């Protein structure tokens, strides 16, 4: 696939290594040819690197197998998952999960991505429902429509929510942008 079709979170193969796309920026300077500036994390070593790819460069996307697994618990910086069919357990580190760890609640069934037999990441649903554990109380009479307040969710994620959301409410959060969408 062309470099311009890369998206954040994709897994690509360059040489013998696998890289996760953390951030990308398509740049088209004046009368010069466009290029894509990509920030990558090597899956095996965990090192970060920046690449500058021409728009017409061909990039090999890694072919992944997905398996439904249930998130069990967190032990330090390792998150444990169980295969729902064979009951086999695996552990994924915070580096492999990245921002996805902010959306994991115990007993949630998600897709774990494997490259060969090596787990390389997880596929999250578009939205997740999380409980608000801490937020400031609503101010009576405050009717400003664009007013937002921070709310800490059960996973530790902090999201900006409307003033009518209280502690104990369950909110729906977009996993791609990390933004509040609605009450659940």
C-alpha positions as CSV (number, residue, x, y, z in Angstrom):
1,X,0.0,0.0,0.0
2,X,1.1,3.6,-0.5
3,X,2.6,5.6,2.3
4,X,-0.3,8.1,2.1
5,X,-2.7,5.4,3.1
6,X,-1.0,4.8,6.4
7,X,-3.2,5.3,9.5
8,X,-2.4,5.7,13.2
9,X,-2.3,2.4,15.0
10,X,-1.4,0.3,11.9
11,X,1.2,-2.4,12.0
12,X,3.7,-2.3,9.1
13,X,6.7,-4.4,8.2
14,X,10.0,-2.8,7.2
15,X,12.8,-5.2,6.5
16,X,12.6,-7.9,9.1
17,X,11.1,-5.7,11.8
18,X,7.5,-4.9,12.8
19,X,6.5,-1.3,13.5
20,X,3.4,0.3,15.0
21,X,2.5,3.7,13.5
22,X,2.1,6.1,16.5
23,X,1.7,9.4,14.7
24,X,1.8,10.6,11.1
25,X,1.7,13.8,9.2
26,X,1.2,14.3,5.5
27,X,3.4,17.2,4.3
28,X,3.1,18.9,0.9
29,X,5.6,21.7,0.7
30,X,5.0,24.3,-2.0
31,X,6.4,23.2,-5.3
32,X,8.2,20.1,-4.0
33,X,6.9,16.6,-3.8
34,X,4.7,15.5,-0.8
35,X,6.0,13.2,1.8
36,X,4.7,11.5,5.0
37,X,6.5,12.0,8.3
38,X,5.9,8.9,10.4
39,X,6.6,8.2,14.1
40,X,7.1,4.5,14.6
41,X,7.7,2.1,17.5
42,X,9.6,-1.1,16.9
43,X,7.4,-3.9,18.3
44,X,10.2,-6.3,19.3
45,X,12.7,-3.8,20.8
46,X,10.3,-1.0,21.9
47,X,12.5,1.8,20.3
48,X,11.0,4.9,18.7
49,X,12.0,6.1,15.3
50,X,11.0,8.8,12.9
51,X,10.8,8.1,9.2
52,X,10.3,10.3,6.2
53,X,8.6,8.4,3.4
54,X,7.8,9.6,-0.1
55,X,4.1,9.7,-0.9
56,X,4.6,7.0,-3.6
57,X,6.7,4.6,-1.5
58,X,5.1,1.2,-1.1
59,X,4.7,0.0,2.5
60,X,4.1,-3.6,3.5
61,X,1.2,-3.9,6.0
62,X,1.7,-6.8,8.4
63,X,-0.9,-9.5,8.1
64,X,-2.3,-10.2,11.6
65,X,-4.4,-13.0,13.0
66,X,-7.1,-11.9,15.5
67,X,-8.3,-14.0,18.4
68,X,-11.1,-13.2,20.8
69,X,-9.7,-13.0,24.3
70,X,-11.1,-11.9,27.7
71,X,-9.2,-9.3,29.7
72,X,-8.6,-10.7,33.2
73,X,-6.5,-8.4,35.4
74,X,-3.5,-6.1,35.6
75,X,-0.3,-7.2,37.4
76,X,2.1,-4.3,37.7
77,X,2.8,-3.2,34.1
78,X,1.5,-6.5,32.5
79,X,-2.1,-7.0,31.4
80,X,-3.3,-10.6,31.4
81,X,-5.7,-12.0,28.7
82,X,-7.4,-15.4,28.4
83,X,-8.4,-17.2,25.2
84,X,-12.1,-17.8,25.4
85,X,-11.9,-21.2,23.7
86,X,-8.7,-22.9,25.0
87,X,-8.4,-21.0,28.3
88,X,-4.7,-20.3,27.5
89,X,-3.4,-17.1,29.1
90,X,-1.0,-14.5,27.8
91,X,0.4,-11.2,29.2
92,X,0.9,-8.0,27.3
93,X,3.0,-5.1,28.5
94,X,2.0,-1.4,28.7
95,X,4.4,-0.7,25.8
96,X,2.6,-3.2,23.5
97,X,-0.9,-1.9,24.5
98,X,0.0,1.9,24.3
99,X,-3.1,4.1,24.8
100,X,-5.4,1.1,24.5
101,X,-4.9,0.2,28.2
102,X,-7.0,3.2,29.2
103,X,-10.1,1.5,27.7
104,X,-9.7,-2.0,29.3
105,X,-12.2,-3.1,32.0
106,X,-12.0,-6.5,33.6
107,X,-13.9,-9.3,31.8
108,X,-14.2,-7.3,28.6
109,X,-13.9,-9.5,25.5
110,X,-11.6,-7.9,22.8
111,X,-9.6,-9.0,19.8
112,X,-5.9,-9.6,20.4
113,X,-3.7,-9.3,17.3
114,X,-1.1,-11.9,16.7
115,X,1.8,-11.9,14.2
116,X,2.6,-15.6,13.8
117,X,2.4,-16.7,17.5
118,X,3.5,-13.4,19.0
119,X,0.9,-11.1,20.4
120,X,1.5,-7.6,19.1
121,X,-1.5,-5.5,20.2
122,X,-5.3,-5.4,20.6
123,X,-8.2,-4.2,18.5
124,X,-10.6,-2.1,20.5
125,X,-14.3,-1.5,19.7
126,X,-15.2,2.0,18.4
127,X,-16.6,3.0,21.8
128,X,-16.4,1.7,25.3
129,X,-18.7,2.4,28.3
130,X,-16.8,3.5,31.5
131,X,-18.0,4.5,35.0
132,X,-17.2,8.0,36.3
133,X,-15.3,7.7,39.6
134,X,-14.5,11.3,40.3
135,X,-15.7,14.6,38.9
136,X,-16.5,18.1,40.3
137,X,-20.2,18.7,41.2
138,X,-22.4,20.6,38.7
139,X,-22.8,24.3,39.4
140,X,-26.5,25.2,39.7
141,X,-27.6,27.8,37.2
142,X,-24.6,27.3,34.9
143,X,-26.2,27.1,31.5
144,X,-23.2,27.8,29.2
145,X,-23.6,25.2,26.5
146,X,-19.8,24.8,25.7
147,X,-18.9,24.3,29.3
148,X,-16.9,21.1,30.1
149,X,-15.4,19.6,33.3
150,X,-12.8,16.9,33.8
151,X,-14.0,13.5,34.9
152,X,-11.8,10.6,36.0
153,X,-13.1,7.2,34.8
154,X,-12.7,3.7,36.3
155,X,-9.5,3.0,34.3
156,X,-7.8,6.2,35.3
157,X,-8.5,8.0,32.0
158,X,-9.5,11.7,32.4
159,X,-12.1,12.9,29.9
160,X,-13.8,16.3,29.5
161,X,-17.6,15.8,30.1
162,X,-20.7,18.1,30.2
163,X,-21.6,19.6,33.6
164,X,-24.7,17.3,34.1
165,X,-22.5,14.2,34.4
166,X,-22.1,13.1,38.0
167,X,-20.0,10.5,39.9
168,X,-21.4,7.0,39.3
169,X,-22.7,7.7,35.8
170,X,-21.6,5.5,33.0
171,X,-20.3,7.4,29.9
172,X,-19.5,6.3,26.4
173,X,-16.0,7.2,25.2
174,X,-14.6,7.1,21.6
175,X,-11.5,4.9,21.7
176,X,-9.9,6.6,18.7
177,X,-10.1,10.2,19.9
178,X,-10.5,9.6,23.7
179,X,-13.5,12.0,23.8
180,X,-16.8,11.8,25.6
181,X,-19.7,10.9,23.3
182,X,-22.8,10.4,25.4
183,X,-24.3,8.8,28.5
184,X,-24.6,5.1,28.4
